Every structure is written in structure tokens, then in C-alpha cells.
Amino acid sequence: MREKLDFFQKLKARLPRVEKDSLYQKLLDAVQENFLFEEVCQNLDEGIVLTDPKGVPFFVNQKAETWLGISGRAAGKQPLWERVQDTTLGVFLNEHLLKVPVRTVQDLKVLSPREMQLRITLLPREHGGKKTVLLILSDITHRTDQEFEALMLSRMESLIRLAGGIAHEIGNPLNAITIHLELLKKKLSGQPDAKREELERSVSDIQDETRRLDRIIKNFLKATRKPPLRFQLNDLNETVADALGFLKPQLDERKIRVKFARAVDIPPFLMDRERLYYAFMNLIKNAMEAMEPGGSLKIAVSHQQHCAVVALTDTGCGIAQENLSRIFDIYYTTKQEGSGLGLMMVYDAVTEHGGKIEVTSKPGKGTTFKVLLPIREPQLQLPHYLPPEGGH
């Protein structure tokens, strides 16, 4: 290809002296070579996009059209980031496409036009004094799914062993302590009033701590004994509303104002309602505990292309930047009485649905959790073939 370019540059100065047949043959060779290049690109397993210095694509193969949800023939003058369907991918391309100085590789999860994990390679090139960018897109969905499943399996096995050990070592003595505290409380009835009140306060304090330990054990067991996912058609608006309704008395007691906006255009889709119900309940409780005393909680359900989005914004204490990357880690918590399991369970529930969760926060001003879930509908089943009576 490079030799062809050199040839045409030399040809420009000698054009009047070139024989027409020879020129025709060279042009024909160049056109055929271009057709061959396009045919090869169209049959690659990777997506290929070439953009001009302004980020406007001038070549898009069929694989890239499908994965990005764009049409190469209706290019217009829109830059690539304004044409892709997935908003996260659009933001990434807007920030990096024209600014990368060298070859750059980034793995990105997209949910539209279909859920997949893309490996994006950006190759800036200089041609004729103009900068162009070559994008190579690779589908690594199955590879990352296997890595994720292996990581989750290892993590859950460790958790199960730990929780089982805790339940065994603490559970039985805790039951015995609870029983003996009740017996002790009954025996205090014969004590003088002043002495009895003091002892009853001490016993009540011990009972409160015992119940707290019991809750910790139950939370561990709940995290490790998850039933299999059961996908059914359900209404996301109602799922969020039910979680909010359950916690409304506590929100009212803490003087937290709640604004809930439903999405009117989201159809029922496949989800494990119970798993998502507890996930949203954990997110609401997390916001509630970050806003003592009082505050404001906004919950908005919306519809973006093929995704449902639930955004929860509080006016609480916020999360320090150095802690944002750790909040979904198992056992990590900044609360005095937190178990470090609530947000881990939220993360697991969302990723098990093929979605993702994003967090933005400013210390002292509040936090926003954004849950993105792919809208999945039941696949139509072909009717079983029944041969006509008497047929073979």
C-alpha cells in the first residue's frame, strides 16, 4: 500500500507524459486493492473504525456497526462519540479518541445495543499531515465472564468458610448466653428496687449486644446462602417503591425527605425481584445512615435506550475519594456497627443481572449511586413441530 502512495506522488509531476492505458491500469490496480482491503476488513472478527482529525468516521466495518449501533452509510458530520448508542462508551470516546498520543487499550462494558465487554484499541496515525485514528474493537465478553465467575467463586468460598466458622464458634455459646440472661432477668424480681433497676440496666445492655452479635451472624449466613437467581417478568418501579415503602417509617423518624420519580416508559422485564428488592433496600439504608440527622433522598427511575437506570442521591456525609474504590469490597466499612456486607450484596445482585453500578460522591455534600440494568425480555420459543396425522 505504501508503494502505491509513493507511485501516485511521483505520477503527479509526470502526468502529461503518462500513457492513458498505463495510467488506467495503475488506477484499476489501486481500486481493486482498495476493494480487497475493504472485503478483508468486512470479514474480520474485530470491529474496525477509521476516523478523520475531527473524530468523524469515514470507514466502519459491519462488525463495528453492529456492536456500536451505528450506520457507516449515514455518517454525516457527527463525531463517533455522538453516534454510538451506549452512553458510557460515548463518554470514553469523547474524552480519549482525539487525545491519545500513542496506542491505547481499554476494556469497557457496554449495555447498548446489546450487553457485551469490549476491548477497545486506539491507534493514532499521521497521514498526509493529518491525524487519523484507527479503532479496533474485540469482543471479550466470554473471557471476562469466566474471569469474573472464577473470582466470585473464590471469594464466595472464602466467605462461606469464614461464615461457617463464625456460626459454629459463636452461634451455640450465644444461644446459651441469651437463655441465661432471660433466667437472670427473672431472678432479679426479688431484689430491692434500687438494686434491681441497676442490674436490669446492665442485663439489658448485655442483651442488646447479644442481639447485635446475632444479627451479624445472620448477615454472614444471608450473604453466603444465596438461592439461585429466579428471573421473572417484574416491574422495576414497583420493586423500588416496595423497598422504599418498607423503610418509610425509619426515614420519617429520622426526618429524611424523600422524592421518588417513576419511569413511565419502562416495560416489565426479566429480573430476580427479591434479589433487587434487598439491593435497593440496602442502598436506601446506606443513604439513610449517612444523613443523620435529617436530609434529602432523591430516587429516580429512568429509561436509557436498552437499560433501566435507578439513581439514588442523598445529602449525607459523602465518601472520601480514597475510599470510593473500596466500598464494594467484602467486610470494608467506615461505620462503627457496619458488617461490610451490605454494599457487597448490592454489587453482587446488580452484576448477577448483567448490570453495573456507578458511584459519585463529594465529602460533606452527598453521594449518588446509579444502578444500570439491561432490559431483558423473554425469548420467543419456536413451537414444537408436530407431524400431520398419518405423516412420517
N, C-alpha and C positions, 0 to 999 in steps of 0.2 A: 504493500500500500504506500509506503514511504517513497519507493522508487517512482511510483505513478505521479506523486505530487511533484517530485523533482523534475520529472519529464515535462509536465504541464507548465511549470515555471520557466523552463528553457524554451518551450514551444511558443510562449507569448512573444518573445523577441523575433522569432523566425517565422511567424505565422504567414506572412505574404509569400514565402518561398516553399511552403509545405504543399505537397500534392494532396488533392482532395481525397483520393482513395485511401492514402496512408493516414490522413487525419481522421477520416471516418472510422477506419479500423481501430485506431487508438481510442477514440471516444466509445466505440462499441465495446471494446475490452473493459474500459472503465465502468461503463454502465452495467455490464454483466457481472463484474466483480462486486459492484455495489449491491446488485440483486442477490448475489451469493452471500455476501455479508449479512444482509437483512434476513435471508432464509435461515442461515445458521442461528442468528440471534432469536428468531421466532421459535426455534425448536429446542432452545436451551431449557434446562430445568430451573434456571435462575431468571429473575426478573431483571430487565436491562432498561435503564433510562438515561438519555443524554440531554443535558440542559445547556442553554446558552448563558452568557455572562449575567443575565438578569434572573436566572432560575426558571426560565420558560422552557419546557421540554420540547425538543424537536425530533426525538425518536423514543418510542415506547413500545417494547415488545408485548405480545399478547399476555404473557405471564404477569408482567408488571401491571398491565391494565386491569386484570382480574383481581390481583392482590391489593392494589391501591384504590380500586373502584373509580377509575378514570377512563376517559376515551382519548386515545392518542390522535384520533382524526379530528376531534373537536377541540383542538388545543387552544386556539385563540392566543391571547397575550397574557393569560393568567400564569403567575409563577406556580411551580409544582405544589408548594405548601398550601395554596388556596384551593387546590383541586382535589387533594386526597380526601377520602371520606372520614378517616379516623382522626379525631382532634388531637390526640397525643402525638401521633406521627406528624401532623401538620405543624405543631409547635416545635418539634425537634428539627424538622427540615427548615423552618423559618429561622431558627437560631444557628444552624450549622451549615446548611447547604452551600452558601456563598462565602463562608468564613474559614473553612478548614484549609490550612496551609499544606498539609500532607495527607497521605492515605489515612482514613479514619474508619474504625469498625465499631458499630454499636448494636447491641441486642435490644429489641423493643417489642413489647406485647401490644398488638392491635386487636380491637374488637369489631371493627367495621372495615370492609363489607362482610368479613367473617373473622371469627376468633382464630388467631394464629400468633406464633412467635417468629419475628423476622430478624435476621441478621443483616444489617444494612452496612454496606461498604461504600464510602465516598472517596472517589479518586479525582482530585482536581487536575486539569490538564491545560496546557497552553497550546493554542493552535492559531496561527496567523496573527499573533499578538493579542488574541482574545482568550479569556479564561472560560473553559467549559468544565462541566463536572459529569463524571460517569458514576451512576448509581448501580450497584449490583445487589439484588435482593435475594436472600436464601431463606427458604422455609425450614426452620429448625424446631418446629413445634414438637415433634415426637421425641427429639433428642432431649429438649429441656423438660418435657413431661416425665421422661424416665429419670432424669437427674433429680427433679423435684420429688417424685414419688420415693426415690431411694433416700433422699434427705428426710422426708416426712416419716418414712418407716423407721429410720434410725432414731429420729427424735422421739417418736411415739413409743418405741421400745424402751428407750431410756426412761421416759416419763412413767410408763406402766410399771417398770421395775421399782422406781422410786416411790410411786404412789402405793404400790402393793406393800412395800416395806414399811411405809408410814402407817398405813391402815393396820398392819399386823402389830407393829410395835406400840402404837399409841391407842388404837381403837379399843382393844379389850380393857386396858387399865382405865381408859376414860369412862367407859360404861360403869366400871366398878366405882370410880370416884363420884359419878353422878348419883348412883344409888345411895352411897354412904352420905352424901351431902343432904339428900332428902331425909334420910333417917336422923341425921344430926339436927336438921331444922325442926323436926317433930319433937325431939328430946328437949329443945330449948324452951318449950312451953312451960316447963316447971321452974324456970329461973326467974329471979326478981326482974321487974320491968326494966330498970335502968341497965342491968347487965344483959338482959335478953335482947334489947334493941341494939346494943353494941355488937353482940355476937351475930345477930341476924344480918346486920350490915356486912360483916366480914364474910359470912356464908354466902350472901347474895353476890358479893364481889367475886368470890371463887366460882360460883355458878355461872356468872356472866363470862368469865374467862374460859370456863369449861365448854360452854356453848360455842364460843368463838373458835376454839380448837376443833370442835365437832364440825363447824361449818367449813373450816379449812380442809379437813379430811374429805368431806363430801364434795367439795370443789375439785379436789385432786381426782377423786373417783369419777366425777362427771366428765372431766377432761379426758380421761383415759378410756372410758367405756362408752364411746360414741356409737350409736346404732348406725347401720349403713344408710347412706342417703336414699331418700324416697322422693323422687321427683314426680310432682303432680301439678296440674294447672291451678294456679292461685293468683290472687290479686295482691300486688306489692303494696298498693296504697293501704289496703286493709291490714296487711301484716304489720306495717309500720304503725298504723293507728292503734292496733291492739296492744303493741308493746308500749306505746305512749300512754294509752288508757290505763294499763296496769300500774304504771308508775306515777300517774297523775296525783294521787293523794300525797306522795312524798314530795313531788315537785311543788304542790300548793303549800305544803307545810314549810318548805324552805324558801317560799316567796319567789319562785322562779317563774318568770313569764314565758309562755310557750306560744310560738306561732308555727302552725303546721299548714303547709301548702301541698295539696294533692296534685298529681298529674292527671289530666282528663283524657289523655290520648294513649295511655299505656294499656295494652290488652293483657288479660291474664296470660301468664307464661309458665313454663316448667320450672319449679323450684322445690326445695325441701322447706316447706313453710315453717316447721318447728325450729330447724337449724337457724334460719334467717331471723325468726322472731326473737330468739335468745341473743343473736348477734346484735340486733338493733337495741334490745333491752340493755345489753352491756354498754353500748355506745352512749345511750341516754343516761345511764347511771354514772358513767365516766364523766360526762359533761356536768351532771348534777353535783357530783362530789368536787368538781373543780370550781364551783361557783358559790361556795358558802362564804358569807350569807347573801342570798338573793342573786339576781342576774337575769339574763335573757337567753333563751334557746330557740333557734330557728331551725326547722326541719322542712326541707323542700324536696319533693319527688319530681323528677322531670324525665323527659324522653329525648335522647340524642341519637338519631339515626337508629342503629340496631341495639342500642344499650339503654337500660334503665339506670338512672342516677339518683342516689339519695345523698343529700348534703346536710350535715348536722353542724351548725355553727353556734358556739357558746361564747359568753363574755367572761370566761373564767380566768384562772391564773396563767394559762398558757403553758407551753412546753419549751424548755431551753433547746437551742439549736443542736447542741452536742448530744441531746437525749433523743432527738426525733428518730434517728436510725435504729434505736434500740427498743422502742416502745412495744413492738410486737414480739420481742424475744421472750422465751419462756422464763418465768419467775422474775422478770425485770419489773420493778415497780418503784415509784417515788413516794407512795402512800405509806403511812405508818402501819395501817392494818390491811394493806393490799396483799393479795396472794401472787400477783404477777401472772394470772391465768386468764383474766377477762379479755384483754385485747388479743392475746394469742388465740383464744377461741373465736374471736371475731375474724381475725385474719384467716384462720383455717376454714371457717364457714364460707367466706367470700371466695377464696381461691378454689375451694371444692366445687363451687358453682361456675368456675371458669372466669370469674371476675377479678377485679383488683381494687385496692383501697389506697387512697392518697390522703396525706396529712399536711396541712399548713398551719403554722402557729406563730404567734408573737407573744413572748412573755409579758404578762400584765394586761394583755388585751383580749386574748381568747384563742380558740382553736377551731379549725374546720376539718372534719372527717368527710371524705367524699367516697362513697361506695358505688362502683360501676359494675353492673351485672348484664351479661348478654341476654337478650330476649330470645329464648328458645321455645319453639312451638313443637308439638308432636309431629313426627314424620308420618306422612300418609302411608299406610300399608297397602300393597297390592293385594287384591282379593285372590284367594287360593283358586287355582284352576280346577274346575270340575268338568270332566268329560261328559258329553251328552249321553243320555241313556242309550245303551246298546253300542256305544263307541268303544274304541280300544285305545 
